[in-house]
Amino acid sequence: MLVDDLWSKCLAILEKEMPAQQIATWLRPLQAKIKGRSLQLFAPNRFFLQWVTDKYASRLHQLIQETSAGKVLDICFAVSTRKDVKKLMDVYNPLFVYLEGRQKIILTSDHYSKGIAIKKWLKSHFGCELTVAIEPPELELHATLLMNKAEITVETIQCRVAEYYKIKVADLHSKRRNRYIARPRQMAMALTKELTNHSLPAIGDAFGRRDHTTVLYACRKIKSLQDESAAIREDWKNLFRLLTR
């Protein structure tokens, strides 16, 4: 079975099990390759890789074995470096010639240089190597950094939440109180409180002229549900990432 056919079949099955936004955000960016009886899935970066392995590894292992009829026994997850290395070489070579050794070029990487598949002549230009621990920022910090560049609006949050839960923005403004609508509305209110500087009354006004106490209840409810429900916790993280990337 060709790797593209195998991976396409897996995605087709997952599309029936998961929201389309999760598929588009976390699984379609993965690059698949078969080596022996293992499927290699390459993620664009380490943060992405960690998220995928934490959330989807178990289901992917099961699905790959079922879809390949036992021909593929295992999945290996890794960070793809090919495109990054090509970009590095495209930039480094002309820059090195231009500087003619007059100034130093400082490069950073999340791998040791000896573990990166680059040409020996390029490695030979590295004078020394300093190792430091740099962890991915927490979601809240990530959001704070990005909010300095672009302001997140209530309208943007409402559109993203409605799209994620496959409802209409008008539903978030409506008086409907069934859980299918109420939970996304509460999620949107809590995200608005977290990601904007709007007051509770202003947020309530943006959601069908609701009272500020309704917004306060929504924020507390979502916070409580994150502690109780893995699904709500994942929804919050997915939407947080979509709104702050």
C-alpha atoms as an extended CHARMM CRD file, in Angstrom:
* protein
*
       245  EXT
         1         1  MET       CA              0.0000000000        0.0000000000        0.0000000000  PROA      1               0.0000000000
         2         2  LEU       CA              1.3390000000        3.4500000000       -0.9280000000  PROA      2               0.0000000000
         3         3  VAL       CA              2.0090000000        5.7480000000        2.0040000000  PROA      3               0.0000000000
         4         4  ASP       CA             -0.2470000000        8.4860000000        0.5850000000  PROA      4               0.0000000000
         5         5  ASP       CA             -3.1300000000        6.0310000000        0.2250000000  PROA      5               0.0000000000
         6         6  LEU       CA             -2.6380000000        4.7120000000        3.7560000000  PROA      6               0.0000000000
         7         7  TRP       CA             -2.4400000000        8.1290000000        5.3830000000  PROA      7               0.0000000000
         8         8  SER       CA             -5.3850000000        9.4360000000        3.3070000000  PROA      8               0.0000000000
         9         9  LYS       CA             -7.5470000000        6.5180000000        4.4410000000  PROA      9               0.0000000000
        10        10  CYS       CA             -6.6340000000        7.1790000000        8.0650000000  PROA      10              0.0000000000
        11        11  LEU       CA             -7.5250000000       10.8560000000        7.7480000000  PROA      11              0.0000000000
        12        12  ALA       CA            -10.8150000000        9.9760000000        6.0730000000  PROA      12              0.0000000000
        13        13  ILE       CA            -11.7580000000        7.7880000000        9.0430000000  PROA      13              0.0000000000
        14        14  LEU       CA            -10.6520000000       10.3980000000       11.5820000000  PROA      14              0.0000000000
        15        15  GLU       CA            -12.7560000000       13.0440000000        9.8500000000  PROA      15              0.0000000000
        16        16  LYS       CA            -15.8120000000       11.0780000000       10.9680000000  PROA      16              0.0000000000
        17        17  GLU       CA            -14.5910000000       10.9590000000       14.5700000000  PROA      17              0.0000000000
        18        18  MET       CA            -13.1390000000       14.4200000000       15.1460000000  PROA      18              0.0000000000
        19        19  PRO       CA            -14.0160000000       18.0520000000       14.3880000000  PROA      19              0.0000000000
        20        20  ALA       CA            -12.7550000000       19.1910000000       10.9890000000  PROA      20              0.0000000000
        21        21  GLN       CA            -10.7670000000       22.0040000000       12.6330000000  PROA      21              0.0000000000
        22        22  GLN       CA             -8.7250000000       19.5470000000       14.6950000000  PROA      22              0.0000000000
        23        23  ILE       CA             -7.9210000000       17.5110000000       11.5970000000  PROA      23              0.0000000000
        24        24  ALA       CA             -6.8530000000       20.6090000000        9.6540000000  PROA      24              0.0000000000
        25        25  THR       CA             -4.8110000000       22.0440000000       12.5310000000  PROA      25              0.0000000000
        26        26  TRP       CA             -3.0180000000       18.9980000000       13.9270000000  PROA      26              0.0000000000
        27        27  LEU       CA             -3.1100000000       16.0450000000       11.5170000000  PROA      27              0.0000000000
        28        28  ARG       CA             -3.0740000000       17.2700000000        7.9200000000  PROA      28              0.0000000000
        29        29  PRO       CA              0.2320000000       19.1660000000        8.4300000000  PROA      29              0.0000000000
        30        30  LEU       CA              1.9590000000       15.8590000000        9.2950000000  PROA      30              0.0000000000
        31        31  GLN       CA              4.1650000000       14.4090000000        6.5490000000  PROA      31              0.0000000000
        32        32  ALA       CA              3.9520000000       10.6090000000        6.2240000000  PROA      32              0.0000000000
        33        33  LYS       CA              6.6460000000        8.1700000000        5.1040000000  PROA      33              0.0000000000
        34        34  ILE       CA              6.8900000000        4.3790000000        5.3310000000  PROA      34              0.0000000000
        35        35  LYS       CA             10.1700000000        2.7920000000        6.4290000000  PROA      35              0.0000000000
        36        36  GLY       CA             10.1480000000       -0.9950000000        6.6600000000  PROA      36              0.0000000000
        37        37  ARG       CA              7.0170000000       -1.8890000000        8.6010000000  PROA      37              0.0000000000
        38        38  SER       CA              6.7950000000        1.4670000000       10.3600000000  PROA      38              0.0000000000
        39        39  LEU       CA              4.9580000000        4.6460000000        9.4150000000  PROA      39              0.0000000000
        40        40  GLN       CA              6.9830000000        7.7770000000       10.0850000000  PROA      40              0.0000000000
        41        41  LEU       CA              5.0260000000       10.9480000000       10.7780000000  PROA      41              0.0000000000
        42        42  PHE       CA              6.9790000000       14.2100000000       10.6630000000  PROA      42              0.0000000000
        43        43  ALA       CA              5.7220000000       17.2690000000       12.5290000000  PROA      43              0.0000000000
        44        44  PRO       CA              6.8040000000       20.8400000000       11.7260000000  PROA      44              0.0000000000
        45        45  ASN       CA              8.2350000000       21.5210000000       15.2100000000  PROA      45              0.0000000000
        46        46  ARG       CA              8.6860000000       20.0310000000       18.6870000000  PROA      46              0.0000000000
        47        47  PHE       CA              5.6720000000       21.7630000000       20.2360000000  PROA      47              0.0000000000
        48        48  PHE       CA              3.4990000000       20.3970000000       17.4410000000  PROA      48              0.0000000000
        49        49  LEU       CA              5.0440000000       16.9450000000       17.8560000000  PROA      49              0.0000000000
        50        50  GLN       CA              4.4110000000       16.8770000000       21.6150000000  PROA      50              0.0000000000
        51        51  TRP       CA              0.7770000000       17.8750000000       21.1730000000  PROA      51              0.0000000000
        52        52  VAL       CA              0.1310000000       15.2160000000       18.5070000000  PROA      52              0.0000000000
        53        53  THR       CA              1.7720000000       12.4070000000       20.4800000000  PROA      53              0.0000000000
        54        54  ASP       CA             -0.0650000000       13.3650000000       23.6850000000  PROA      54              0.0000000000
        55        55  LYS       CA             -3.4930000000       13.6640000000       22.0890000000  PROA      55              0.0000000000
        56        56  TYR       CA             -3.6040000000       11.3390000000       19.1090000000  PROA      56              0.0000000000
        57        57  ALA       CA             -0.7930000000        8.7530000000       19.2530000000  PROA      57              0.0000000000
        58        58  SER       CA             -2.8890000000        5.9560000000       20.7360000000  PROA      58              0.0000000000
        59        59  ARG       CA             -5.6920000000        6.2720000000       18.1900000000  PROA      59              0.0000000000
        60        60  LEU       CA             -3.2450000000        6.6380000000       15.2960000000  PROA      60              0.0000000000
        61        61  HSD       CA             -1.4030000000        3.4450000000       16.2880000000  PROA      61              0.0000000000
        62        62  GLN       CA             -4.6660000000        1.5220000000       16.3630000000  PROA      62              0.0000000000
        63        63  LEU       CA             -5.9480000000        3.0250000000       13.1240000000  PROA      63              0.0000000000
        64        64  ILE       CA             -2.7420000000        2.4320000000       11.1600000000  PROA      64              0.0000000000
        65        65  GLN       CA             -2.6730000000       -1.2440000000       12.0560000000  PROA      65              0.0000000000
        66        66  GLU       CA             -6.3350000000       -1.6830000000       11.1140000000  PROA      66              0.0000000000
        67        67  THR       CA             -6.0830000000        0.2700000000        7.8640000000  PROA      67              0.0000000000
        68        68  SER       CA             -2.9000000000       -1.4580000000        6.6800000000  PROA      68              0.0000000000
        69        69  ALA       CA             -4.2630000000       -4.9230000000        7.5280000000  PROA      69              0.0000000000
        70        70  GLY       CA             -1.2850000000       -5.5240000000        9.8040000000  PROA      70              0.0000000000
        71        71  LYS       CA              1.3410000000       -4.6090000000        7.1830000000  PROA      71              0.0000000000
        72        72  VAL       CA              2.3920000000       -1.5500000000        9.1910000000  PROA      72              0.0000000000
        73        73  LEU       CA              3.0990000000       -2.4400000000       12.8100000000  PROA      73              0.0000000000
        74        74  ASP       CA              4.3010000000        0.7770000000       14.3610000000  PROA      74              0.0000000000
        75        75  ILE       CA              4.3460000000        4.5790000000       14.0910000000  PROA      75              0.0000000000
        76        76  CYS       CA              7.4090000000        6.7490000000       14.6480000000  PROA      76              0.0000000000
        77        77  PHE       CA              6.9620000000       10.4510000000       15.3540000000  PROA      77              0.0000000000
        78        78  ALA       CA              9.7100000000       12.9510000000       14.5420000000  PROA      78              0.0000000000
        79        79  VAL       CA             10.3310000000       16.6010000000       13.7350000000  PROA      79              0.0000000000
        80        80  SER       CA             10.8900000000       17.3540000000       10.0730000000  PROA      80              0.0000000000
        81        81  THR       CA             14.1130000000       19.2660000000        9.3720000000  PROA      81              0.0000000000
        82        82  ARG       CA             14.4840000000       19.0040000000        5.6020000000  PROA      82              0.0000000000
        83        83  LYS       CA             12.7390000000       22.2450000000        4.6610000000  PROA      83              0.0000000000
        84        84  ASP       CA             14.4020000000       24.1620000000        7.4920000000  PROA      84              0.0000000000
        85        85  VAL       CA             17.8700000000       22.9540000000        6.4760000000  PROA      85              0.0000000000
        86        86  LYS       CA             17.2910000000       23.9660000000        2.8510000000  PROA      86              0.0000000000
        87        87  LYS       CA             16.1850000000       27.4320000000        3.9570000000  PROA      87              0.0000000000
        88        88  LEU       CA             19.2470000000       27.6780000000        6.1870000000  PROA      88              0.0000000000
        89        89  MET       CA             21.6150000000       26.8410000000        3.3530000000  PROA      89              0.0000000000
        90        90  ASP       CA             19.8470000000       29.1890000000        0.9430000000  PROA      90              0.0000000000
        91        91  VAL       CA             20.3220000000       32.0510000000        3.3940000000  PROA      91              0.0000000000
        92        92  TYR       CA             23.6990000000       31.1710000000        4.8910000000  PROA      92              0.0000000000
        93        93  ASN       CA             25.7340000000       30.7340000000        1.7100000000  PROA      93              0.0000000000
        94        94  PRO       CA             25.1860000000       34.2010000000        0.1350000000  PROA      94              0.0000000000
        95        95  LEU       CA             25.3460000000       35.8540000000        3.5650000000  PROA      95              0.0000000000
        96        96  PHE       CA             28.6950000000       34.2140000000        4.3380000000  PROA      96              0.0000000000
        97        97  VAL       CA             30.1130000000       35.3490000000        1.0000000000  PROA      97              0.0000000000
        98        98  TYR       CA             28.7930000000       38.8770000000        1.5210000000  PROA      98              0.0000000000
        99        99  LEU       CA             30.2840000000       39.2780000000        5.0180000000  PROA      99              0.0000000000
       100       100  GLU       CA             33.6670000000       37.8260000000        3.9920000000  PROA      100             0.0000000000
       101       101  GLY       CA             34.4130000000       36.8630000000        7.5870000000  PROA      101             0.0000000000
       102       102  ARG       CA             34.1590000000       40.4550000000        8.8360000000  PROA      102             0.0000000000
       103       103  GLN       CA             31.2850000000       39.6830000000       11.2040000000  PROA      103             0.0000000000
       104       104  LYS       CA             30.0210000000       36.6500000000       13.0620000000  PROA      104             0.0000000000
       105       105  ILE       CA             26.8410000000       34.7910000000       12.2180000000  PROA      105             0.0000000000
       106       106  ILE       CA             24.9390000000       33.3260000000       15.1790000000  PROA      106             0.0000000000
       107       107  LEU       CA             22.6050000000       30.4040000000       14.4870000000  PROA      107             0.0000000000
       108       108  THR       CA             20.1180000000       28.8050000000       16.8840000000  PROA      108             0.0000000000
       109       109  SER       CA             18.5860000000       25.3300000000       16.7510000000  PROA      109             0.0000000000
       110       110  ASP       CA             16.5960000000       22.9320000000       18.9120000000  PROA      110             0.0000000000
       111       111  HSD       CA             19.0280000000       20.1140000000       17.9650000000  PROA      111             0.0000000000
       112       112  TYR       CA             22.7800000000       19.6380000000       18.3930000000  PROA      112             0.0000000000
       113       113  SER       CA             24.5660000000       20.5750000000       15.1860000000  PROA      113             0.0000000000
       114       114  LYS       CA             26.0060000000       17.0690000000       14.8580000000  PROA      114             0.0000000000
       115       115  GLY       CA             22.4570000000       15.6960000000       14.7860000000  PROA      115             0.0000000000
       116       116  ILE       CA             21.2910000000       17.8950000000       11.9150000000  PROA      116             0.0000000000
       117       117  ALA       CA             21.4990000000       16.5330000000        8.3790000000  PROA      117             0.0000000000
       118       118  ILE       CA             23.4530000000       19.3650000000        6.7760000000  PROA      118             0.0000000000
       119       119  LYS       CA             26.5350000000       19.4840000000        4.5900000000  PROA      119             0.0000000000
       120       120  LYS       CA             29.9280000000       18.9530000000        6.2630000000  PROA      120             0.0000000000
       121       121  TRP       CA             31.3090000000       22.1680000000        4.7940000000  PROA      121             0.0000000000
       122       122  LEU       CA             28.5450000000       24.1100000000        6.5410000000  PROA      122             0.0000000000
       123       123  LYS       CA             29.1540000000       22.3970000000        9.8860000000  PROA      123             0.0000000000
       124       124  SER       CA             32.8300000000       23.2540000000        9.6060000000  PROA      124             0.0000000000
       125       125  HSD       CA             31.9340000000       26.9500000000        9.8360000000  PROA      125             0.0000000000
       126       126  PHE       CA             30.4470000000       26.5120000000       13.3120000000  PROA      126             0.0000000000
       127       127  GLY       CA             33.0540000000       27.7880000000       15.7460000000  PROA      127             0.0000000000
       128       128  CYS       CA             31.4480000000       26.5860000000       18.9690000000  PROA      128             0.0000000000
       129       129  GLU       CA             28.1970000000       25.3370000000       20.4220000000  PROA      129             0.0000000000
       130       130  LEU       CA             26.3570000000       26.5490000000       23.5290000000  PROA      130             0.0000000000
       131       131  THR       CA             23.5230000000       24.4180000000       24.9280000000  PROA      131             0.0000000000
       132       132  VAL       CA             20.6980000000       26.1280000000       26.8220000000  PROA      132             0.0000000000
       133       133  ALA       CA             17.2700000000       24.9020000000       27.9280000000  PROA      133             0.0000000000
       134       134  ILE       CA             14.4640000000       26.7280000000       26.1260000000  PROA      134             0.0000000000
       135       135  GLU       CA             10.9430000000       25.4480000000       26.7100000000  PROA      135             0.0000000000
       136       136  PRO       CA              7.8790000000       26.3100000000       24.5670000000  PROA      136             0.0000000000
       137       137  PRO       CA              5.8730000000       29.1640000000       26.1320000000  PROA      137             0.0000000000
       138       138  GLU       CA              2.7200000000       28.3850000000       28.0760000000  PROA      138             0.0000000000
       139       139  LEU       CA             -0.4890000000       29.0940000000       26.1790000000  PROA      139             0.0000000000
       140       140  GLU       CA             -1.1950000000       32.1910000000       28.2660000000  PROA      140             0.0000000000
       141       141  LEU       CA              2.2680000000       33.6460000000       27.6240000000  PROA      141             0.0000000000
       142       142  HSD       CA              2.0340000000       32.7240000000       23.9520000000  PROA      142             0.0000000000
       143       143  ALA       CA             -1.2230000000       34.6320000000       23.7360000000  PROA      143             0.0000000000
       144       144  THR       CA              0.1980000000       37.6500000000       25.5530000000  PROA      144             0.0000000000
       145       145  LEU       CA              3.1370000000       37.9080000000       23.1670000000  PROA      145             0.0000000000
       146       146  LEU       CA              0.9620000000       37.7210000000       20.0890000000  PROA      146             0.0000000000
       147       147  MET       CA             -1.6870000000       40.0850000000       21.3890000000  PROA      147             0.0000000000
       148       148  ASN       CA              0.9310000000       42.8390000000       21.3050000000  PROA      148             0.0000000000
       149       149  LYS       CA              0.9370000000       42.5280000000       17.5120000000  PROA      149             0.0000000000
       150       150  ALA       CA             -2.7300000000       42.0890000000       16.7530000000  PROA      150             0.0000000000
       151       151  GLU       CA             -5.8020000000       42.7710000000       18.8430000000  PROA      151             0.0000000000
       152       152  ILE       CA             -8.2700000000       39.9250000000       19.1270000000  PROA      152             0.0000000000
       153       153  THR       CA            -11.8630000000       41.0640000000       18.6960000000  PROA      153             0.0000000000
       154       154  VAL       CA            -15.1230000000       39.6790000000       20.0390000000  PROA      154             0.0000000000
       155       155  GLU       CA            -16.2760000000       39.1270000000       16.4600000000  PROA      155             0.0000000000
       156       156  THR       CA            -13.1920000000       37.0360000000       15.6980000000  PROA      156             0.0000000000
       157       157  ILE       CA            -13.7380000000       34.8770000000       18.7650000000  PROA      157             0.0000000000
       158       158  GLN       CA            -17.4050000000       34.3710000000       17.9380000000  PROA      158             0.0000000000
       159       159  CYS       CA            -16.6060000000       33.3550000000       14.3620000000  PROA      159             0.0000000000
       160       160  ARG       CA            -13.9050000000       30.8840000000       15.4290000000  PROA      160             0.0000000000
       161       161  VAL       CA            -16.0550000000       29.3070000000       18.1460000000  PROA      161             0.0000000000
       162       162  ALA       CA            -19.0680000000       29.0140000000       15.8390000000  PROA      162             0.0000000000
       163       163  GLU       CA            -16.9230000000       27.4180000000       13.1410000000  PROA      163             0.0000000000
       164       164  TYR       CA            -15.3050000000       25.0320000000       15.6150000000  PROA      164             0.0000000000
       165       165  TYR       CA            -18.6370000000       23.8060000000       16.9950000000  PROA      165             0.0000000000
       166       166  LYS       CA            -20.3480000000       23.9150000000       13.6020000000  PROA      166             0.0000000000
       167       167  ILE       CA            -23.0550000000       26.3810000000       14.6000000000  PROA      167             0.0000000000
       168       168  LYS       CA            -23.9820000000       29.8710000000       13.3990000000  PROA      168             0.0000000000
       169       169  VAL       CA            -22.6860000000       33.0720000000       14.9590000000  PROA      169             0.0000000000
       170       170  ALA       CA            -26.3330000000       34.0970000000       15.2960000000  PROA      170             0.0000000000
       171       171  ASP       CA            -26.8030000000       31.1350000000       17.6530000000  PROA      171             0.0000000000
       172       172  LEU       CA            -24.3340000000       32.7090000000       20.0770000000  PROA      172             0.0000000000
       173       173  HSD       CA            -26.5180000000       35.8390000000       20.1550000000  PROA      173             0.0000000000
       174       174  SER       CA            -29.8140000000       33.9680000000       20.3680000000  PROA      174             0.0000000000
       175       175  LYS       CA            -31.9180000000       33.1700000000       23.4470000000  PROA      175             0.0000000000
       176       176  ARG       CA            -31.6290000000       29.4200000000       22.8550000000  PROA      176             0.0000000000
       177       177  ARG       CA            -30.4400000000       27.6130000000       25.9770000000  PROA      177             0.0000000000
       178       178  ASN       CA            -30.0270000000       23.9820000000       24.9340000000  PROA      178             0.0000000000
       179       179  ARG       CA            -26.5390000000       22.6020000000       25.6370000000  PROA      179             0.0000000000
       180       180  TYR       CA            -25.6960000000       22.3410000000       21.9390000000  PROA      180             0.0000000000
       181       181  ILE       CA            -25.7620000000       26.1480000000       21.8060000000  PROA      181             0.0000000000
       182       182  ALA       CA            -25.2380000000       27.1470000000       25.4430000000  PROA      182             0.0000000000
       183       183  ARG       CA            -21.8650000000       25.4160000000       25.8770000000  PROA      183             0.0000000000
       184       184  PRO       CA            -20.2270000000       27.0560000000       22.8090000000  PROA      184             0.0000000000
       185       185  ARG       CA            -21.6800000000       30.3940000000       23.9560000000  PROA      185             0.0000000000
       186       186  GLN       CA            -20.1360000000       29.9470000000       27.3920000000  PROA      186             0.0000000000
       187       187  MET       CA            -16.8370000000       28.9600000000       25.7770000000  PROA      187             0.0000000000
       188       188  ALA       CA            -16.8990000000       32.0640000000       23.5770000000  PROA      188             0.0000000000
       189       189  MET       CA            -17.6710000000       34.3060000000       26.5530000000  PROA      189             0.0000000000
       190       190  ALA       CA            -14.8420000000       32.8060000000       28.6170000000  PROA      190             0.0000000000
       191       191  LEU       CA            -12.3800000000       33.1870000000       25.7320000000  PROA      191             0.0000000000
       192       192  THR       CA            -13.4630000000       36.7900000000       25.2290000000  PROA      192             0.0000000000
       193       193  LYS       CA            -12.8440000000       37.5050000000       28.9000000000  PROA      193             0.0000000000
       194       194  GLU       CA             -9.4240000000       35.8050000000       28.6930000000  PROA      194             0.0000000000
       195       195  LEU       CA             -8.2120000000       37.3050000000       25.4160000000  PROA      195             0.0000000000
       196       196  THR       CA             -9.6370000000       40.8240000000       25.4090000000  PROA      196             0.0000000000
       197       197  ASN       CA             -9.8450000000       43.7930000000       27.7570000000  PROA      197             0.0000000000
       198       198  HSD       CA            -13.6360000000       44.0200000000       27.5340000000  PROA      198             0.0000000000
       199       199  SER       CA            -15.5900000000       44.2960000000       30.7680000000  PROA      199             0.0000000000
       200       200  LEU       CA            -18.2020000000       41.7480000000       31.7600000000  PROA      200             0.0000000000
       201       201  PRO       CA            -21.0940000000       44.0780000000       30.8120000000  PROA      201             0.0000000000
       202       202  ALA       CA            -19.4910000000       44.7650000000       27.4140000000  PROA      202             0.0000000000
       203       203  ILE       CA            -19.0760000000       41.0500000000       26.7570000000  PROA      203             0.0000000000
       204       204  GLY       CA            -22.6740000000       40.3910000000       27.7650000000  PROA      204             0.0000000000
       205       205  ASP       CA            -23.8300000000       43.1040000000       25.4000000000  PROA      205             0.0000000000
       206       206  ALA       CA            -21.8800000000       41.4780000000       22.5370000000  PROA      206             0.0000000000
       207       207  PHE       CA            -23.6670000000       38.1700000000       23.1620000000  PROA      207             0.0000000000
       208       208  GLY       CA            -27.2820000000       39.1710000000       22.6740000000  PROA      208             0.0000000000
       209       209  ARG       CA            -27.3880000000       41.8770000000       25.3510000000  PROA      209             0.0000000000
       210       210  ARG       CA            -26.9830000000       39.4440000000       28.2220000000  PROA      210             0.0000000000
       211       211  ASP       CA            -26.4160000000       40.4950000000       31.8180000000  PROA      211             0.0000000000
       212       212  HSD       CA            -22.8500000000       40.6200000000       33.1550000000  PROA      212             0.0000000000
       213       213  THR       CA            -23.7320000000       37.9410000000       35.7180000000  PROA      213             0.0000000000
       214       214  THR       CA            -24.3780000000       35.5230000000       32.8330000000  PROA      214             0.0000000000
       215       215  VAL       CA            -20.8610000000       36.1730000000       31.5310000000  PROA      215             0.0000000000
       216       216  LEU       CA            -19.3850000000       35.6750000000       34.9940000000  PROA      216             0.0000000000
       217       217  TYR       CA            -21.2450000000       32.3710000000       35.3460000000  PROA      217             0.0000000000
       218       218  ALA       CA            -20.0070000000       31.2550000000       31.8880000000  PROA      218             0.0000000000
       219       219  CYS       CA            -16.3740000000       31.9870000000       32.8050000000  PROA      219             0.0000000000
       220       220  ARG       CA            -16.6340000000       30.0860000000       36.0770000000  PROA      220             0.0000000000
       221       221  LYS       CA            -18.4700000000       27.2190000000       34.4090000000  PROA      221             0.0000000000
       222       222  ILE       CA            -15.8480000000       26.7390000000       31.6790000000  PROA      222             0.0000000000
       223       223  LYS       CA            -13.0420000000       26.9050000000       34.2310000000  PROA      223             0.0000000000
       224       224  SER       CA            -14.7980000000       24.2470000000       36.3280000000  PROA      224             0.0000000000
       225       225  LEU       CA            -15.4810000000       22.0270000000       33.3140000000  PROA      225             0.0000000000
       226       226  GLN       CA            -11.8200000000       22.1420000000       32.2870000000  PROA      226             0.0000000000
       227       227  ASP       CA            -10.9680000000       20.4660000000       35.5810000000  PROA      227             0.0000000000
       228       228  GLU       CA            -13.6740000000       17.8320000000       35.1140000000  PROA      228             0.0000000000
       229       229  SER       CA            -13.7790000000       17.1280000000       31.3810000000  PROA      229             0.0000000000
       230       230  ALA       CA            -10.8880000000       16.2280000000       29.0790000000  PROA      230             0.0000000000
       231       231  ALA       CA            -13.0500000000       17.1210000000       26.0730000000  PROA      231             0.0000000000
       232       232  ILE       CA            -13.7160000000       20.6570000000       27.3300000000  PROA      232             0.0000000000
       233       233  ARG       CA            -10.0620000000       21.0340000000       28.2470000000  PROA      233             0.0000000000
       234       234  GLU       CA             -9.0570000000       20.0430000000       24.7140000000  PROA      234             0.0000000000
       235       235  ASP       CA            -11.6600000000       22.3610000000       23.1590000000  PROA      235             0.0000000000
       236       236  TRP       CA            -10.2840000000       25.2580000000       25.2010000000  PROA      236             0.0000000000
       237       237  LYS       CA             -6.6900000000       24.5570000000       24.1610000000  PROA      237             0.0000000000
       238       238  ASN       CA             -7.6290000000       24.1050000000       20.4900000000  PROA      238             0.0000000000
       239       239  LEU       CA             -9.6020000000       27.3460000000       20.3600000000  PROA      239             0.0000000000
       240       240  PHE       CA             -6.9580000000       29.2060000000       22.3620000000  PROA      240             0.0000000000
       241       241  ARG       CA             -4.3450000000       28.1190000000       19.8340000000  PROA      241             0.0000000000
       242       242  LEU       CA             -6.5160000000       29.0100000000       16.8480000000  PROA      242             0.0000000000
       243       243  LEU       CA             -7.1200000000       32.4980000000       18.2080000000  PROA      243             0.0000000000
       244       244  THR       CA             -3.5300000000       33.2560000000       19.2310000000  PROA      244             0.0000000000
       245       245  ARG       CA             -1.4100000000       31.6520000000       16.5250000000  PROA      245             0.0000000000
